[in-house]
Amino acid sequence: MFSSVAHLARANPFNAPHLQLVHDGLSDPRSSPPGPQAHPRRSRNLAAAAVEEYSCEYGSMKFYALCGFGGVLSCGLTHTAVVPLDLVKCRMQVDPQKYKGIFNGFSVTLKEDGFRGLAKGWAPTFIGYSLQGLCKFGFYEVFKVLYSNVLGEENAYLWRTSLYLAASASAEFFADIALAPMEATKVRIQTQPGYANTLRDAAPKMYKEEGLKAFYKGVAPLWMRQIPYTMMKFACFERTVEALYKFVVPKPRSECSKPEQLVVTFVAGYIAGVFCAIVSHPADSVVSVLNKEKGSSASQVLKRLGFKGVWKGLFARIIMIGTLTALQWFIYDSVKVYFRLPRPPPPEMPESLKKKLGLTQ
């Protein structure tokens, strides 16, 4: 067990290409004799892959459209399911004196609003995060293919972590523009008692008071929160899946059944989710306070909250985001399986690079 943990630590998602090659024993062809024994990793089961029929080509418009649909389901459904926890988390961030902790927050909310009050903001949550999921997952696949083609096969392999980071950041930039109006409306409903109880009431009222600015004033801090979150979500997930199949799963991915592959997806998603919650929480606190108040700027809110204040509600968010991220990846991968979309296995070193390193004849 401890040897597996040590291997995972050395294979962390942020290794530079040279260090990764050293770890794999591939950086110096003189360190081991060329031949099959110098590359202990098991090869893909190409025969099984050839038999599998796909509904479309990888990188086609149909592929991107169905990936976007998978993003709609994965983000829209999961975020709506945890609205009660999200509501309490937001209230802890904007009014820590009243909502002192996660359990106290639920207790106070139930006393004041009843069980129905825990569902406040479900409509803007569902609409906003469905749109965000469409852009997040759909554009991620687009940018991943685009940047891979720009880099070329060898560099795309060597710099794959940077590729994941760049593709996810690009996708999230557009996803947050789609999310911002509904996120602002949701926070206003959840954190301002008596302001409005439904999307139909809140959106027109916000527009009448502040115009379009009411819906987009939080987009910059939203980028601060969501772009690091999404970069961690995708890069950590991709490299964790790679590490799990390499060091933990006792057989190659091609020999695993679809349910077994989905279990690996869920585990990798949860691990990624914990890190996502930590790196994005300070900005999340700023967004919650900013969307509640009129006339405040992100810098003013950050200064007022201070270092301790921006970490309020972190435990609740770790539970929420860890579970959310695991379920999102599980649903997204399940959609790919259902529609028979191409699901490339973890990347392997291109043959041309193996030849340059003297690993093949």
N, C-alpha and C positions, 0 to 999 in steps of 0.2 A: 504493500500500500504506500509506504513512504517513498519508495523508488518512483512510483507513478506520480506522486505529488512533486517530487524533485524534477522529474521530466517536464511536468506541466509548468513549473515555475521558470525553467530555462526556456520553454517554448512560449513565453508570454506574447500577447498580440502585438507588442510594440518593438519587437526585435528588428534591428536594421537588417538589410539583405545579407551583408557579410556575416553578421553574427548568426543569422538564421542558417546560412550555409555551413558555418563552422559547427553549429549544433547538430546539423544533419550529417556531419562528416563529409561534406561535399566541397568545401572551399579549396582544398589543396589536393589535387590528384596524386601528389607524391606521398601523401599520408597513408594511402592504401592502394593496393594494386587495382588497376582497372578491371572491370568485368562485372558480372551480375552480383557477385558477393559483396561489392563495394556499396551496393544500394539495397539495404535490407527491407525497405518498405515493400509491401505486397502490391502488385500491380492491379489495376482495375480489371474486373471481369468483363472484358469487351464483348464476349459472346452474349452474355445476358443483356448488356446494354443495346446490342444490335437488334435483339428480338423485340424489345419494348417499342411499342408504337406510340407516337406523340400526336396530339391533335393539331399542332402547329409547329413552325420552325422557331428555334431560339432566336430572339431578336426581331421577330416579325411584329406587325401592328396588332395582330390578334393576341400574340403573347403579351405585349405591353398592356393591352386593354384588359385582359383577364387578370394580370397581375394587379392592375389598378382596382379591379373589382374585389380581388382578395384583400387589398388594403382597406377598401370601404368596409367590408365585413369585419376584418380584424380590429380596426381602430374604432369604428362606430359602435359595434356591439359591446366591446370590452369596456370602453370608457363610460358608456351608458350604464353598464352593470354595476360599476363602482361609484355612481353618483353620490350615494349616502356618505361614503368614506371621503370622497373629494370635497363634499360640502363641509364636513367637519374640519378637514384639513385647511380649507380656505378661511373658515371662521377662526381657527386657532392662529392663523397668520395675521389676520387683520384686527383681531380683538383678543390678544392672549390673556388679558386680565379676566375676561368673562369665561373663555373656553381654555381651561388650564391644561388639558391633556386630551388624549383621544377618547378615553372612556367618559371623562367628564363632559367633553364636547357632545358626545352622543346623548348623554343623560339630559343636559340642558336643552338640546334641540328637541328631544322627545317631549319634555315637559312643556315647552313653549309652543311647538308646532304639531306635535303628534307624529305618527308614523308617516303621514302624508307629507309632512314638512321635509323628510329626508330625501324626497324625490325632486325637490326644487331644482330647476335648471336642467332637467333631463332632455328637454327638446333641443335647446341650443347645443347641449353636449353631443347629442346624437348627430345632428346636422353638421356641426362644426368639425367633429372628429372623423366623420365619414368623408368629408371633403379633404381633410388633412391626410387621411389614410390613402385616398385615391392618388394624391400627389406624392406622398412620401414613398410608398412602395412602387407605384408605377414609374415615377421619374428616377427612382434609385436604379431600377433595372435599365432604364434608358441611359443614364449617365455612366453606369458601370460598363456597359457595352461600348459607349462612345469613347470613354477614357482608355479602355483596354485597347481599342483599335488605334488610338493615338500613340500609346506607349509601345505597342508591339508585343508579341507573345512573350518574349523573354523578360522584358522590363515589367510587364504586367504581372508576371509571376514573382519576380524579385521584389517589387514594390507593391505587392498586393494589399498590405495594410493601408498604405497611403492611398491606394486606389479606392478602397472601401470608404475611407474617411472623406475623400474629395467627392465621391459620388453621393454619399449620404448628405453631406453638407449642402451640396447643390440642390438636391431634391427637397430638403427641408426648408430652404429659402423660399421656394414657391408654395410649399405646403402651409407655412405659417401665414402667408398672405391670405390663403383661403380660410384658415382657421380664425384669424383675428376678430372679425365681427361677432361671431358666435361665442368666442371665449370671453369677450368683453361683456356681452349680454348675460352669459351664464354667471360670471362673477358678480355682476350687479344684482341679479336675482338672489344669489345665495348669501351675499354678505351685507345687504342693506335691507333689513326688515321693514316691511311696509312699502317698499319702493314699487315692486311688481312681483306677481307670482307666476306669470307665464311669459313665454316668448312674445305672444301677441300684444301683451301690455307693455313689456319692457322695451322692445326695439323701437316702436314709434315714439315713446316717451324720451328715450335717449337721443334720438335724431332731432326731436323738437328742441331739446335743451342745448345740445352741443353740435348738432350737425354730424357730418361723416367722421369728424375728428373723434367722436365718442367711440367709434368702432375700430379705429386704427391707431389711436394714441399709444396702445400697448404693443404694437407690432415690433418695435425695436427691442424692448425687453423680452418679448416673446422669442425673437431670434436669439437673444442672449441665453434664454432657457432651453429652447428646443434644438438649436443647431448643435451645441455640445452634447446634449442628450442623444440626439439621433446619430451623431458620429460615433459615440460610444456604443449605442444600441446595435448598429450594423457591423462596425469593425470588430467589437468584442464578440458578437454573436458568430460572425464568420470564422474568426480565428479559434473560438472555443469549440465550434463544431469540428474544425480541422484537428484540434488537439484531442478531442474525445475519440474520434475515429482512429487516431494514430496511437494513443496511449491507453485508452480505457476500454473501448468496445473491442471484444475479442475476435472480431472478424471484419473483413473489408465492408464498406458501405454497400457495394454491389451485391453482397451476399445477405444483407439484412432485409427483412421484410418491410413493407411500407409502415406497419404499426411500430416496428422497432426503430425505424428512421424518425418517425414522428416523436417518439419518446426522447431521442437524442436532441431533436429540435426543441422540445419543451425544456429540457434541462439546461441547454445552452442559452435559451431565451431568459430563463430565470437568473442565471449567473450574470448575463449582460444587464438585466433590469436593475439589479442591486447597484451596480456601478453607475447606471444611468441616473438613478434617483439622487445619488450623492453629488455628482458633478453638476446637475442642473437645479438643485434645490434653492440656492440663494437667489437666482433669477426668478424662480417660481414664486418666492415670497414677495419680491418686488412687483411682479405682475399682479398678484392678488390684491395688494394694497393700492396699486396704481389704478386698477380698474374700479375700485370701490370709491376712490376720492375724485373730486373735480379739481382741475387746475394744478395738480402736482406733477412734477417731472420724475423720471426714473432716478436721477442723481439725488434729488431731494428725499425721496422715499428711502433710498439706500443709506443715505447719511443718517436719517432719523432712526432707522431700524438698528443700525450698528452690526457688528460681527455676530453677536449672540442672537440678535433678533432675526437675522436671515435664516437661521437654522431651526427656528421654531417649526414644529410639525414634521421633522425629518423622519421620525420613526413611522408615522402614519404613511408618509409618502414612499418609504422603502417597501412597506407591505403592499401598498397600492401599485407602485410601478413595477416591482418584481413580479407580482402576479399578472399584471397587465401585459408586460413585455413577453412573458412566457406564453400566455394565452394568445397574444397577437401572432407570434411566430408560429405557434401550433395551428391556429386557424388559417394563416396565410399559406403555410406549407400544405395543409389539408386541401385547400382550394386548388393548389397546383396539382396535387394527386388526383382530385376529383375530375378536373378538366384535362388530365393527362398532359400537363405542360412539361416541357423539358426542365429537369432539375439537375444541373451539372453537379458531379461529385466534388469533394474538396480538391483544390488545384494540385496538380503534380508538375514536377519540373519538365519543361519541354525537351524533346529529344535533341534539338539543336544546342541547347545549353548543356546537356549531358555530354555531347560530343566535344564542346569547347573545354569542358572540365576533364576530359579524358575518361569519362565514366562508361562510355560505350565504344565499341570498335568501329 
